[in-house]
């Protein structure tokens, strides 16, 4: 059995982040959205300029999960002004935990989540928060299992489609 290694990502890793982002987003949400809207979203959200800017933001942290020499997932965390919504200095946002579908049974999401806990504690944050699509039952179950509770909602737009994300948070000790 091969082991999973989590490494910090750097700007030169943008192609890996881009490829995993497009693949996993399409795998997870493709059936629930039109092909045209999905293609547009993937191009806007995972283009080279956007990913490179995110990787260069000092308030964002990326980590890539590797199985042998194969990237199989990644984590994106935000603090300070990089947070997508709350902008709370005492919080850390998990913006993305993306794992390729054929690797989800290997607990890679849990390893990436554990990395987020380490960063939150090292940054002395009081809580971790995130948004998750209300129909992504697998992700909701994962976050609830890890102690997250719902505290609000927001609208996520994919093209012309408005979707509800549940805002969840976990208070740290």
Buried (B, 14 or more C-beta within 10 A) or exposed (E): EEEBEBEEBEEEBBEBBBBBBBBBBBBBBEEEBEEEBBBBBBEEBBBEEBBBEBBEBEEBBBBBBBBEEEBBBBBBBBBBEBBEBBEBEEBBBBBBBBBBEEBBEBEBBBBBBEBBBEBBEEBEBBBBBBBBBBEBEEBBEBBEEBEBEBEEEEEBEBBEEEBEBBBBBBEBE
